[in-house]
Every structure is written in C-alpha cells, then in structure tokens.
Amino acid sequence: MLGFEDVYDYVPGKVDWLAHNLPVEGERATPPTVGRLMRDDVVRCGPLDLVSDVLARIEHSPYPFALVTGPRDVVLGRVRGSVLRDAADGPVDQIMEFGPSTIRPHRSAHEAAERLAKKNLRWAIVTTPEGRLLGVASREDLERAPSGQ
C-alpha cells in the first residue's frame, strides 16, 4: 500500500483530530502541547455523589478540587475541597460551580500557561470539543515545558 501502514480518512479534519488528543506523527518537531503534559488522575464524581465521599477522595488527591462529570464523562462542573469542607452532607450538585473554563489538548503549553497566569489559575481542565474530560494540566508544568523551537 505505497509504504503506508495505517491510513485514516478522518473527515472532521486535522484540528479536530488534535483537539481529541489523538496520536500524531511527523518529521517536524512541534511545541509541547497541553495534551502531552496533562494528567488524568483528577478526582471525578457524579452530580449525586455525596459531599463527604467526594471530600474524602480529594484529600487523597494531588488536586484541591474534583470535577463533576455526567454521561460520556462530559464536564458539568467543579467542586472545590474548601467548599466541600464547609458544606452539609448531600449531593455535590448543590454546591458545584457549573461550566468551568476548559482548554483543548492541542493548544501550546506556553499559550495555556499565559492564559492561566492572566487569570491567576493553577490548573487547566482539558476536554474534547464535546466537553469530554481528558485530564488536567498544572500551570507549573506548562510553564516548565521547553519551547519546542
């Protein structure tokens, strides 16, 4: 087959492929992306999970928050550990922050770090264009990434 092992006809296009953090190859070096630096160990919970259960999971996590996800792992909101500590036990959907800002995995690490710094944020929530959670990236890791030039 003309020297090609795997050929894909991905109709939505290259940007969509990259935005879904799918594998890429090539001879040209590219700058580090958010998708290459993200981690997928963030605490996830459902909207009806109890505050006490989610708080216990956050306390054993490197992150001070949990992400509330729905069907197909779509991000619905975020709940901070500090808010959970002061809340009465009940479902987290009563206290979560709806619709947190997200970023796509194909964005450059430096662009994302600058965006986080401007907003004085420590974490980027990484999703597909449909809102499916892929992971989180720390501003610290994004700032330390080599320039790729």
Buried (B, 14 or more C-beta within 10 A) or exposed (E): EEEEEEEEEEEEEEEBBBBBBBEEEEEEEEBBBBBBBBBEEBBBBBBEBEBEBBBEBBEEBEBBBBBBBEEEBBBBBBBBBEBBEEBEEEBBBEBBEEEBEBBBBBBBBBBBBBBBEEEEEEBBBBBBEEBBBBBBBBBEBBBEBEEEE
